[in-house]
Amino acid sequence: MLGIEFLVLIPFLLKYRQLDPSSKWIFFYIVISLLFSSGSYLIMILYKNNMWLFNLMHFLQFVVLSMFYLTCIKSPKLRYIIVRLPIVMLFVFSIDLFKLDGMKFYNSVTTGIKAALMIFYAISLYMQQLSDKELIEKSIYINSLPTFWYNSGLFLYFCSTILFSLSFNLLQKLQPVTIDNMGLLTYVITYMMGSITMILFYVGFTKLKLLKYADH
């Protein structure tokens, strides 16, 4: 998925100074995803086991996406939760990494919780946009908003991968999975849905440019 991530990163990078806060967090998420893809492949080749990097990057992605939703969601109660959950997740991540699943296995507890929270945040943002009185009064369709497309990409990705996140650790431990087919299983799921997510991110980026043009 390195190719499409890099291609989508380019327009965000070229227009970085013009990005709004939510778009900047999506930019950071793409950068982390790019490092995730390249780093995990390199470590798998050199050391045969890259699960510790998977687990670390999943936590970093959670922090970045939490900041994205913090810039989009208006509810004070939900914003209060979003600000504090990364600290809770750091505690869960540490226990999962050092006590439960370990460094050599996929941390299904952490990634499963992460996916469930991202789905919850995404639904909350959808509901907010659908009932936003300011958008209704100005006759602004939510599909003209960059955050709608960013959110759609994330919602689609986490909905399609949550069962994988919850079960992959069990798959590793119960079956004699080799490095080759383990990697294949991972990349078939993540590549397809990740590629669609990146495309939706780019659609959101084009909406950002349209909005700036309309303001002039």
C-alpha positions as CSV (number, residue, x, y, z in Angstrom):
1,M,0.0,0.0,0.0
2,L,3.1,2.2,0.0
3,G,2.3,3.5,-3.5
4,I,-1.2,4.9,-2.9
5,E,-0.3,6.2,0.5
6,F,2.7,8.1,-1.1
7,L,0.5,9.4,-3.9
8,V,-2.2,10.7,-1.6
9,L,0.4,12.2,0.7
10,I,1.8,14.4,-2.0
11,P,-1.1,16.9,-2.4
12,F,-1.5,17.1,1.3
13,L,2.2,17.9,1.6
14,L,2.2,20.5,-1.2
15,K,-0.8,22.3,0.4
16,Y,0.1,21.7,4.0
17,R,0.0,25.4,5.0
18,Q,-3.5,25.7,3.6
19,L,-4.9,22.7,5.4
20,D,-7.4,23.1,8.2
21,P,-6.7,21.4,11.6
22,S,-8.7,18.3,10.7
23,S,-6.9,17.9,7.4
24,K,-3.5,18.3,9.1
25,W,-4.3,15.4,11.4
26,I,-5.3,13.3,8.4
27,F,-1.9,14.3,6.9
28,F,-0.1,13.0,10.0
29,Y,-2.2,9.8,9.9
30,I,-1.1,9.2,6.3
31,V,2.6,9.8,7.3
32,I,2.4,7.3,10.1
33,S,0.6,4.8,7.8
34,L,3.5,5.2,5.3
35,L,6.1,4.7,8.0
36,F,4.0,1.8,9.3
37,S,3.9,0.0,5.9
38,S,7.6,0.6,5.0
39,G,8.9,-0.1,8.5
40,S,6.9,-3.3,9.0
41,Y,8.0,-4.7,5.6
42,L,11.7,-3.9,6.3
43,I,11.6,-5.4,9.8
44,M,9.8,-8.5,8.6
45,I,12.7,-9.0,6.1
46,L,15.4,-8.4,8.6
47,Y,14.1,-9.9,11.8
48,K,11.2,-12.2,10.7
49,N,8.8,-10.8,13.3
50,N,7.4,-7.3,13.1
51,M,4.5,-7.6,15.5
52,W,6.0,-5.2,18.0
53,L,6.0,-2.4,15.4
54,F,2.4,-3.2,14.4
55,N,1.4,-2.8,18.0
56,L,3.3,0.4,18.6
57,M,2.0,2.0,15.3
58,H,-1.6,1.1,16.1
59,F,-1.3,3.0,19.4
60,L,0.2,6.0,17.6
61,Q,-2.5,5.9,15.0
62,F,-5.1,5.9,17.8
63,V,-3.6,9.1,19.3
64,V,-3.5,10.9,15.9
65,L,-7.1,9.9,15.0
66,S,-8.3,10.9,18.5
67,M,-6.9,14.4,17.7
68,F,-8.6,14.4,14.3
69,Y,-12.0,13.7,16.0
70,L,-11.3,16.2,18.7
71,T,-11.1,18.9,16.0
72,C,-14.4,17.8,14.4
73,I,-16.7,16.8,17.2
74,K,-18.5,19.6,19.1
75,S,-20.1,17.7,22.0
76,P,-18.3,18.8,25.3
77,K,-19.0,15.4,26.9
78,L,-17.6,13.5,24.0
79,R,-14.6,15.8,23.6
80,Y,-13.9,15.2,27.3
81,I,-13.8,11.5,26.7
82,I,-11.7,11.8,23.5
83,V,-9.0,13.9,25.3
84,R,-8.6,11.3,28.1
85,L,-8.9,8.0,26.3
86,P,-5.4,8.0,24.9
87,I,-4.1,7.9,28.4
88,V,-6.4,4.9,29.2
89,M,-5.3,3.2,25.9
90,L,-1.7,3.7,26.8
91,F,-2.3,1.7,30.0
92,V,-4.2,-1.0,28.1
93,F,-1.5,-1.1,25.4
94,S,1.2,-1.6,27.9
95,I,-0.6,-4.5,29.6
96,D,-1.4,-6.1,26.3
97,L,2.1,-5.7,25.0
98,F,4.0,-6.9,28.1
99,K,1.5,-9.2,29.9
100,L,-1.3,-10.5,27.7
101,D,-0.4,-11.0,24.0
102,G,3.3,-10.0,24.1
103,M,5.6,-8.4,21.6
104,K,5.7,-11.4,19.2
105,F,2.0,-11.6,18.6
106,Y,-0.6,-9.3,17.3
107,N,-2.2,-7.3,20.2
108,S,-5.9,-8.0,19.5
109,V,-7.1,-6.5,22.7
110,T,-5.6,-3.0,21.9
111,T,-6.4,-3.0,18.2
112,G,-9.9,-4.4,18.8
113,I,-10.7,-1.6,21.3
114,K,-9.1,1.0,19.0
115,A,-11.3,-0.2,16.1
116,A,-14.5,-0.1,18.2
117,L,-13.7,3.4,19.5
118,M,-13.0,4.7,16.0
119,I,-16.3,3.3,14.7
120,F,-18.1,5.0,17.7
121,Y,-16.3,8.3,16.9
122,A,-17.2,8.0,13.2
123,I,-20.9,7.4,13.9
124,S,-20.9,10.3,16.4
125,L,-19.5,12.6,13.8
126,Y,-22.0,11.4,11.2
127,M,-24.9,12.1,13.6
128,Q,-23.5,15.5,14.4
129,Q,-23.2,16.5,10.7
130,L,-26.7,15.2,9.9
131,S,-28.3,17.3,12.7
132,D,-26.0,20.4,12.4
133,K,-28.4,23.4,12.3
134,E,-25.8,25.6,10.9
135,L,-25.3,23.3,7.9
136,I,-29.0,23.0,7.4
137,E,-29.6,26.8,7.5
138,K,-26.8,27.4,5.0
139,S,-28.0,24.5,2.8
140,I,-24.6,22.8,2.9
141,Y,-24.7,19.2,2.0
142,I,-22.5,17.1,4.3
143,N,-20.9,15.3,1.3
144,S,-19.3,18.7,0.4
145,L,-17.4,18.7,3.7
146,P,-13.8,17.3,3.7
147,T,-14.4,15.8,7.2
148,F,-17.3,13.8,5.8
149,W,-15.0,12.0,3.4
150,Y,-12.2,11.6,5.9
151,N,-14.6,10.1,8.3
152,S,-16.2,7.9,5.7
153,G,-12.7,6.4,4.9
154,L,-12.0,5.7,8.5
155,F,-15.5,4.3,9.2
156,L,-15.2,2.0,6.2
157,Y,-11.7,0.8,7.2
158,F,-12.4,0.1,10.8
159,C,-15.8,-1.6,10.1
160,S,-14.2,-3.9,7.6
161,T,-11.1,-4.8,9.8
162,I,-12.5,-5.0,13.4
163,L,-13.2,-8.7,13.2
164,F,-9.7,-9.3,11.8
165,S,-8.3,-7.1,14.6
166,L,-10.1,-9.2,17.3
167,S,-9.2,-12.6,15.9
168,F,-5.8,-12.4,14.3
169,N,-4.0,-13.0,17.6
170,L,-6.0,-16.2,18.1
171,L,-5.2,-17.2,14.5
172,Q,-1.5,-16.8,15.2
173,K,-1.5,-18.9,18.3
174,L,-3.9,-21.7,17.3
175,Q,-2.6,-22.4,13.8
176,P,1.0,-23.1,12.5
177,V,1.0,-19.9,10.4
178,T,4.1,-19.2,8.5
179,I,5.5,-15.7,8.0
180,D,4.6,-15.9,4.3
181,N,0.9,-16.7,4.6
182,M,0.6,-14.6,7.8
183,G,1.8,-11.6,5.8
184,L,-0.5,-12.4,2.9
185,L,-3.5,-12.7,5.1
186,T,-2.7,-9.3,6.7
187,Y,-2.0,-7.5,3.5
188,V,-5.0,-8.8,1.6
189,I,-7.4,-7.2,4.1
190,T,-5.5,-4.1,5.0
191,Y,-4.4,-3.3,1.4
192,M,-7.8,-3.4,-0.1
193,M,-9.6,-1.4,2.6
194,G,-6.6,0.8,3.2
195,S,-6.5,1.7,-0.5
196,I,-10.1,2.7,-0.5
197,T,-9.6,4.8,2.6
198,M,-6.7,6.7,1.0
199,I,-8.9,7.4,-2.1
200,L,-11.6,8.8,0.2
201,F,-9.0,10.9,1.9
202,Y,-8.0,12.4,-1.4
203,V,-11.7,13.1,-2.2
204,G,-11.9,14.9,1.1
205,F,-8.8,16.9,0.1
206,T,-10.4,18.0,-3.2
207,K,-13.5,19.2,-1.2
208,L,-11.2,21.3,0.9
209,K,-9.9,23.1,-2.2
210,L,-13.5,23.6,-3.4
211,L,-14.5,25.2,-0.2
212,K,-11.5,27.5,-0.3
213,Y,-12.4,28.5,-3.9
214,A,-16.0,29.2,-2.9
215,D,-14.9,31.5,-0.1
216,H,-13.2,33.9,-2.5
